[in-house]
Amino acid sequence: MSSENGRTDGGAEGAPPEQLALIRESVRKAEVPRAKPRTWRGAALAKELPVARVLVDKGVLHLDRYFDYAVPEELDADAQPGVRVRVRFGAGRHRVREGRREGGGLIDGFLVERRAESDYSGPLAALAQVVSPERVLSEELLGLARAVADRYAGSLADVLQLAVPPRSARAEQRPSPEPLPPPAMPEAGSWVRYERGAAFLESLASGGAPRAVWNALPGSEWSDELARSVAATLVSGRGALVVLPDGRAVARVDAALTALLGEGRHAVLTADAGPEKRYREWLAVRRGAVRAVIGTRAAMFAPVQDLGLVAIWDDGDDSHSEQHAPQPHAREVLLLRAALDKCAFLLGSWSCTVEAAQLVESGWARPLVASREQVRGAAPLVRTVGDGDLARDEAARAARLPTLAWQAVRDGLRQGPVLVQVPRRGYVPRMACANCRAPARCRHCSGPLEGQEAAAALRCGWCGRDESGWHCPECGGFRLRAQVVGARRTAEELGRAFPAVPVRTSGREHVLDTVPGAPALVVSTPGAEPVAEGGYAAALLLDGWAMLGRPDLRAGEDALRRWLAAAALVRPQGAGGTVVVVAEPTLRPVQALVRWDPVGHAVRELAERAELGFPPVSRMAAVSGDGEAVAAFLRTAELPREAEVLGPVPLPVTAAGRPRRAGAPPPGEHWERALVRVPPGRGAALASALKAAQAARMARGAGEAPVRVRIDPPDIG
């Protein structure tokens, strides 16, 4: 026997057989279980509420439900509703040991509820781990996420991925600051320019829940006005949430809130902040240390305690539409929050979307507007240049700048900077009447008519029917025209025309926030216009047909919104501010810009859509994918009896290496899209039917071609 094997110093390895037997017996009788973490085999269960209901983070529709797990006694204290957990998922019934289900892969989830008994009759697997005792999922946030998932035919797990940011352990370890007492009531400030502005603030401060659609006056005061509405809500001891389209808008409201209330009163939630800082700010809101939140669309789910106000600025901006499943829109999420939390609602913009007009027309919200005298005093002078003016000025037509525009640039550069808005390139042409410019629509479904390369006939972009005998219902004309091509080399052309003036560009990867008040030419794409110190002296809105001729139901509304956003940065007419728009003067969006009447334009658009059955009066869903898969999906879906299926029609093929729009097919694949339309009040039934059909396809597993479902798509043609 070696010396090592013969050691008798009390170690277990050197113990005689009798002693080893006693050690094993004492381990069996020990009160501490010998269970290993993440399996907890043989561990005692929690004495009270031993069942945990868990939402697993799978994100697939056929698993969009809760699963029951056993709670080990050692995890009893930390396993509270709302915490993050890890569980084993995917084990079969045959993998049962000592009455406990085992196997499967580890997956993240949220503990939703503790229960005394389970509805499941078989053996349960145990919770593998409580990731953190921080209760990040409140009952209110869970209810909101479920409402959003049901509305958009998505899974609850996908919504919670948008609502709860990724965990940062270092951020959780830091304590949040102590909450500050409510501030003093702020002065009304520039809200007095609106007919009911002061009364709106007083209602917020007194604990009321007013709902308003706010048509903001041109200028830079909008950020201060939003800050004062937040401050008035904090006065009542409640919280406030403001969602903005981009980081530049967030920075302006952030500065306004800091100047009005000081530091520590609000949190900023944006993706640019970084994961740790964003999670730290989010935790401060969740813990109740901060009552006011501003941010981009990711902030629409911010867990503000005792919510008193939800507000959104410029709801027509594309940035408010989430690109990840189930692709909710920030406006609709805030409307759900206002209904669930019974809080105030404020939708503000220089323009007015059709959805905003519908809120007012239905009586759900009240208009918050200024008098016409205030509008005329704050807005610049708007002048138009149409095809007739260009025809009389052939040289200017070739350069895309008529004489009036050149004169406006020259006069404006004597006073300060001049803004030149250039439409983005690459819009697909849409056909319109050559006489009155009315969009060409299908006689069957009112979808947009598109010209075919290899055929003389037109084809509907919605239902796919050919149209050979089209005539304009407005003027009776038979001739058609395509949209004007987008702008090119505008900065170079202006630089050669005005060599002594600096030319700045803003757009794409390089977006300017502000520019000095000195004379300069600022060429910008829509949405990237920088703010000029003291306002622009003049603005040119070029190639109006490039935006008005887009194959989209919202082309006119979106063009007017972009024009108003640029014109709002120009000095008032009394200070010499001038805007020149190069578009047909008789078109409705152009006339609305001249009169600065976005509300009237939205009301008329809403009336037409109600007559034709277009959203938002009706609810619509887009089903896209391989042609056979789309047809099979629609056959199996138990759609509401009132549902109307338009199409399917082919989608444009995405070229390799080109940017891919949301809902577009993968590069090189030939997809088709069908639109399903239902009347008002049947949107929930449509979403439920499509969700059930999609869940059934996913449950069948591999071999099924992908089909994408999107509720209320922003671009339907």
N, C-alpha and C positions, 0 to 999 in steps of 0.2 A: 504494500500500500504506500503510495507516495505521501510525502509530507503534506501536500496540499489537500489530498483527500482525507487525510487523517486529522485535520485541524478540528478541535473541539472548543473554539472560542465563542460559542453561542450563536454563530451564524446559521442560517437555515440550511445552507448547503452541506454543512458538516454535522447536522443534527442526526441522531439515530432515527430509525424508522418509527419508533413509538412517538418521539417528539414531533416528527413531521405530521403524523396523523392527528395529534392534538392541535397543531397549528391550523391544519385544514379545517378541523371541526370548529375552532374558534372563529375562523373567517366566515364560515357558514352562518354562525349564530350572531355575528356582529350586526349592530343596528344600522351602520352605514352601508348602503348597498354597494355591491361590487360592480355596478353597472358602469359602462363606459359612455362618455359623452357622445351624442349624436346617434347612439343606438338605445341606451338606457334599458338594456336587457335585464329584466328582473328587478328594476327599480320600482319603488313604491310610488303610487300616484298621489296627486294632490288630494288632500282630505276634503276640500270643498271645491266645487265646480271643476272636476277633473278633465273636462272635455274642452278643447280649444277649437273654435271655428276659424279656419284660416283661408285667406284668399291667396292662392299661389300665383306667382308672377309668370304665367304661361302666355297670356295674351291671345289665346285662340278661342274662338267663339263657342265651340262645343265643350270647353272646360270653363266657361264663364259662370262659375258657381262656387260656393264655399265647400271646403272639405274639413272633416272632423279629425282631430289628432288628440292623443292622450297627453296630459300634462304631467311630467315627472314632478315629484315633490320638491326636488332641488331647484326647479325652475318656477315654482309656484309664485314666489314674490315678484319676479321680473316679468312673468308672462301675463301682462295686463293688456286689455284691449287697446289697440293702436300702436303696439310696438312692432318692430321688424323682427321676423323670425326666419329660421332656416328649417326646412322639413325635407324628409325623403319622399319622393314622389315617383310613382310608376311601379311599385311593387305589386305583384299579383296575390290572389287569395292563398295560393299554395305556399307562399313564403311566410309562414307563421311559426314563431318559436316562443315557447313559454307564454302563449296567449297574446303575443305582441307581433304585429305585422312588421316585417323587416325587408330590407332591400330597396332598390330604386336609387335614383340620383338625387343629390342635394340640390335644392332650389330655394330661392328667396320667396318671401311672402309677407303678408301682414296678418297679425292676429286681430280678428274682428270682434270676437265675442267669447266669453267663457260661459260654459253651460254645465248643468248637473248631469245630463244624459245626452246621448247621441241618437240621432235618427237612423244612423247606420247600424245594422244588426250584426255585422261581422267584427273581427278584431281590428283595433286601431293601431296605427303606427304612432310613435311618440314624437313630440317636438324634438328636433335635433338640437336646436340652439336658439337662444334669444340673443339676437345680434346686438341689441342695445336696449336698455330700459327706457329710453326716450320715447314717449308716446306721440308719434308724429302724425298718426291718422285719427282725427277726431270724428265724432259721430256726424257732425255737420259736413265735414269734407267728404266723408264716405257717401252721405246722401246726395251731395252735389255731383260727385263722380258717377254715381249710379244713374242719376237723371240725365247727365250728359251722354253716358254710354247708351242709354235707351233711345235718346233722341237721334243719335247719329249711327245707330245700328252697329255699335262697336262693343268691345269687351271692357269690363271694369278695370282689368289689369292694365290695359293700354292707357286708359284715362289717368290712372294713378301714377303711371310713369311720367305723365306730363305734370301732374299736380304736386308730387312729392319729389324734391330734388335728391340726387344721390347723397349718401351719407358721408360725412367727414368726421372721423373720431376726434380730431383735434378741435373742431368747431363745437362738438357736443360737450367737451370738457370745459370749455370756457363759459363762465356764467354770463347771462344776459343782464343788461343794466336794469336798474329799478325803474318802473314806469313813472312817468312824469304826471303831475296833476293837469287837469284840463286847462287850456290856455284861456286868455281873455277874448271876448268877442271882437273880431276884427271889424274894421270899418268896411263899408260896402265898396269903396274904391270905384273902379270903372264899371262895376255892376249897375251903377245908377243909370248908365246909358241905356239899359234894357227896361222895358215897360214893367216887368215883374221881377227884376233882378234882385232888388233889396228884399222883397218879400220872400224870395226863394232862400236867401241866406238866413233870414229870420226863422223860417220854418225848419231849416236844418239845425239851427242852434237850439230851438225849443224842443227837439226830439221828434219832429215830424218826419214823414216819409214822402216828400214831393217827388213826382216823376216828370221830367222835363226833357224836351228836345230843344237844344240851344243852338241857334244860328248865330255864330260869333261874328262880330264886326271885323273888318279888315284891320290889320295892324298886329303888333306884338303883345298886346295886353292879354291875350287869351291865357297865357301861362299864369299870370298873376291872378286872373279870375278863377282859374281852376284851383290855385293854391288857397284862395279865400273861401271857396266852397268846402275844401278839406278842413280848413281851420274852423269854420262854423260848425262842422260835424263834430270835431273834437271838443268843442265847447260843451256839447250835450253829453260828453262822457262816452261817446260811441266811436267806432272805428270807421276808416274811410279807405277806399281802394280806387286807384286811377290807373287805367291801362292806356298806353300811348303806342303809336305805331313804330317808333324807332328810338335809337339811343340819343339822337340829337334832341328830339322832343322831350325825352326823359330828363336830359341835362337842363333844359330850360325850366321845366316844372320843379326840378330839384333845387335849382338856384332860387326860384321864386319862393318855395316853401322855406328854405333856409333863411332867406331875407325876412320873411314874415314871422316865422315862429322860432328861429334859431336851430341849433344843432340838437340831434337826439330825438326829434319829434316824429321822424318818418324813416322808413326803410326803402331802399332802392333795390329792386329785383330785376336784373338783366343778365343775359347769358355772358356778356362781356366782362362781368365782375370776376369770373373765375369760380370754380366749384366750391372752394372752402369759404370764400367771402360770401358767396350767394347763400350757402347753407347756413352760415352764421346769421345773416340777416333774416333768413326764413325762420330760423329757430327763435330769434327775438320776437318775431310776429306771433309764432305759435305759442310761445310762453306768455304772451300778453305784455311784454316789455315795451312794445311799440304798437301803436294803434293805427298809424297811417302808412300806406304802402303805395308806391308808384313804381311802374315798370312796364316792360313790353309784354307781349301776349302771354309769356310764361307766368306773369303775375296774376292772371285772371283767376287762378285757383288759390291765391294766397290765403292762408288760414287766419284772417283778421277776426279777432274776438269782438263780439257784440257789434256786428257790422251795421253801420248806419247809412253809408252812401257807397254806391258803385258808380263809377264814371268812366267813360271812354271818349277819347278824342279822335276824330277823323275815322269813323267806322268804315268808310268806303275804301280805305287803304288796304292793299293786298297783304300787307304784313300782319294784319289781324287774323288771317286765315291760317290755322296750324297745318303744317305739311305732314305731320306724323299722325298715324291712325289714332282715333277715328276722324281726324281732321276737323275739329270743332272751330267755330268762329268765336272770337272774343266777345262780340256783341251779344250773341245768343247765350253764351255762358253767363254773362253778367245779367241778362234778362232772367235767366233761371235763378241766379242768386238773389235778385231783387224780389222774385216771387217766393222763394223758399224762406228767406230771412226777413221778408216784409220790410225792406229798407228802401231808402231813396235811390233814385236812378237819374243819371244825367248823361245825355248823349250830345256831345258838342262837336261842331265842325264849322268851317267857313262855308261849306257846301251843305247839301242835304240829300241823303240816299233815299231810295224808294222805301226801304224798310223803316227809316225814321219817319217818313211821311205817313206810313201805315200806322205807326204807333200813335200819332196825333189824330189821324182820321178815325181810328177805332175808339178814341177817348181814353186809351190807357195812359197816355202822357199828355202834358200840356205844352204848348209852344212857348219858348222863351226867346223872344225876338225884340229888335229895336224898331223904333219908328222909322218911317221912310226918310224923315229929315235927318236922323242920325246916320242912316245908311248913306245918303247922298253926301253928307259931310265927311265921312270916313273913307269912301271908295274913290279910286282914281277915275279919270276919264277913260272910257273904253271906246276905241274906234275900230272899224272893221274894214277889211279889204277882201273883196270877192273876186270871182272869175271875171266879171265885167271890167273891174278896175285893172286886173292883170292883162286882159286882152288889149286894153288901150295903152299898155306899157310893156311892149314885147321884150325890151332889154332887161327890165326888172323881172319879168316872168321867168326868163332863163336863169337869172340869179336867185330866184325865189324871194327877192326882197323888192316890193314895189316902192314907188317914190315916197309914199306916205310913211313907210317904215324907215327909209333912209333919213327922212326929215326928222322923225321922232328920235332916232339914234343921235343925230347931230345935235338937236336941241337938248336932249337929255344929258349928253356928255358935258355940256357946259355947266350943269348943275350937280352932277354926281354920277354914280355907277349906273349902268344900263344892263338889265337882265334879258337874256335871249334864251327862250325855252325851245328845245329841239326834241321832237318826239323820238322815242326809241325806234331803232330799225327792226325790220323782220316781221312786221304784222302781215298776216295773210289777207289778201284782198277780199273784199265783199262787194257784190254788185249793188248798184243803186241807180235810180232813174237819172238819166242824163239831163233832164229838164229841171226838175224840182229837187233832186238829190234825195228823195225819199228812199229808204232801204227797200230792196226787193225781197218780198216775203212770200212763202209758200201759201197757196190758196187753201191747202188742206189743214195744216197745223201751224201756220204762221211762222215757220222756221226760216232761217236765212237762206237765200238762193245763192249758189256758187257756180261760177263758170267752170266748165270741164275742158281740159286741154285738148282732148281728141274728139270732142263732140260740140255741135253748135247749141244743143239744148242745155238748159240750166238744171241743176239738181239741188234738192233741199238738203241742208246740212243736218236736219233732225230726222225726218222720216224717210229720206232717200228717194222720194218720188221725183221723176223727171218733169220739167216744166218747159213746154215748147211754145205756148201761146201767151206769154206773160205780157201784161200791160199795167201801167202804174194806176193804182186806185185813186191817187190824189189828183193827178193832172191828165190822166189818160194817155201819157206818152208810151212809146214802144222802144225807145233807145235806152241802152244801159251804158254805164261807165264803171270802171274799177277805181279803187282807191288810189290816191296819190302816193308815190314812193316816198319813204322816209328821208329825212335830211342827211346830207353828207358833207363833210369837210366845211361845216359852217364856221368853225373857229378860224380856219385858214382863210376863208373868204373875207371874214370881217377883219382879220389881222391885216390883210393886204389893202382893204378899203380904208382902214383907219390906222396907218402905220405908227402914229405917235401915241396911241392909246394902248395900255397893257390889256392883254386878253387872258382871262382866267377860265378854266374849265372845271366843271364839277359833275361827277357821274361815275358809275361803275365802281371800280376799286378806290378811286380817289374822290371823296366827297368833301367839299368845303363846308365848314359850319358857319363861319362869318366872313365877310369881306369889309375892307375899310370903306369909308364914305367918299373917298377920292374918285375922280372920273376913271372908269374902267369898263370894259366889256366882260360880262360874266356869262359864259355859255354853259347851260345846264340841261340835263335830261329831267323829265318830270319826276318830282319827289326828291331831287337832290339839290334844290335851289338853296344857296346859302342866304343867311340874313345879312342885309347891308346896314351899316351904322347910319341911322337917320332915314332909312328906307331908300329904295331905288328911285331914281328920277324918271325912269321909263322902263317898259318891258315890251318885248316882241314875242308873240306866241306864233311860231312858224308852223306851216304845213298842217293845218287843222284837219284835213282829210286823212292824214296818217293815223289819227286817233279816232275820228268819227267813222271811218270806214272799216274798223276792225270787225271781224265776224263774231260779234258778241252782243248779247242782249243789253249789256250795260255800257255799250260804246259811248252813247251820248252822255249818260250820267257820269261816266268816268272821265270823259274829256272835259266836261264842265268842272268837275272837281279839281282836276289838275290845273286848269286855267285859273280858277279862283284861288288856289293855293299860291300860284305865282303872282297873280295880281294883288293879293292881300299884302305882299311884301313891298308894294309900290306906295309912294307918298300919296296923300289924298289929293283930290282934284284942286282944292284950294291952294295947295303947295306946289302945283305944277305937275303932279303925277299923271302920266299918260300910259295907256296900254293899247297896243295895236295887235289885233288878232287876224291872221291870214286864214280866213275860212269864209264860206258862203254866208253872207249876212242874214239870209232868210231862214236859216236852220234854227230850230228851237233852242239847242244849247247855246248857240251864238247870241241869240236874242236874250236869253236868260243872263248871259254874262254882261251884255250891254246894260241891261236894267238892274243888274246885281240882284237877281231874284231866283236863287236856287230852290227856295221852297215852292214857288209856283211851278217851276220845271218838274220837281219831284211829284207834286200833286197831279199834274197832267200825265206824267209817266205812269203813276199808280192807277189812274182811271183807265188808261189804255190796257195795262196789263190785266186789270180786273175784267175787262171786256173780252180779252183774248185768252184768259186763263193762264197767264204767266206768273211765275214767282214774283213777289212774295205772297200774292193772293192765293196761289196754289202751292202745294208742296211737291217737290220733284226730287228724283233720285237718278243717278247715272250708274249704269251697269256696263262695264267694259271688260274686254278680254278677247280671246279667240272666238271667231264667229260661231262655231259649233257649241263651244262652252257657254256662251251668252244665251244662245237659243235654248239649250238644255236647262240652264239656270232659270230662265223665265217660265219654262214649262212646269218645272217642279215647284216654283214659288207660289204659295197660296196668297196671291195679291188680293187686296180689297176689291170688292165688286165694282167700285167706281173707278178703279185704276185704268189709265189709258197709256198704252205702250207706244212710243214713237220710235220708229227705226226697227232694227239696228242699221247704222250707217258706218262706213269705214272711217277710221281715224287716220290722220296724216302719219306717215311713217317717220319715226325719229331717226335722223341721220347719225351715224357714228361720230363721236367727237363733238356733237352739238349739245348745247344745254337742253336738259329735259324738263319740261313743264310738269307740274303736278297733274296726275291722271293720264299722262301720255304713255304710250307703250314703250317697252324697252327698245333700244336701238335695233333697227332692222326687222322688228316683228310687225306683222299685219294684224291689227286689232280692229274690233268693231265696238260701237257704243250704242246702247239703247237708253232712252229716257222714259222713266215711268212717272206719270203725273197723276195726282189725286186732288180732289177739291179741298177747300178749307175744312179743318176738323178731322181729317183722315190721315194726317201726317204720322201720328203715332202708330196707327195700324199698318201703314206702309213700312215704316222702319222695323216694326216687329216681324212682319212677314219676310222681309229681305234678310234680317238677321237670322231667322230660323232656317231659311234656305241655305244661307252661307254656312251656318253651323253644321247642317247635314252634309254638305259637300266636304267640309274639313274632317268630319268624323269618318268619312269613307277612306281617308288616307291618301297614300301616294297614287299617282296615275291620273288625278284630276287636274285638268288645266286650270291655271289661276283665273279667277274672276274677281274684279274689284268693284266694290259698291261704295258710292259716295252720296251722302244725303245733302241736299241743297248745294250742289256744286256751284262755285262762283262763276265759272265760264261754261255756259251751255250752248253758245253759238247764237 
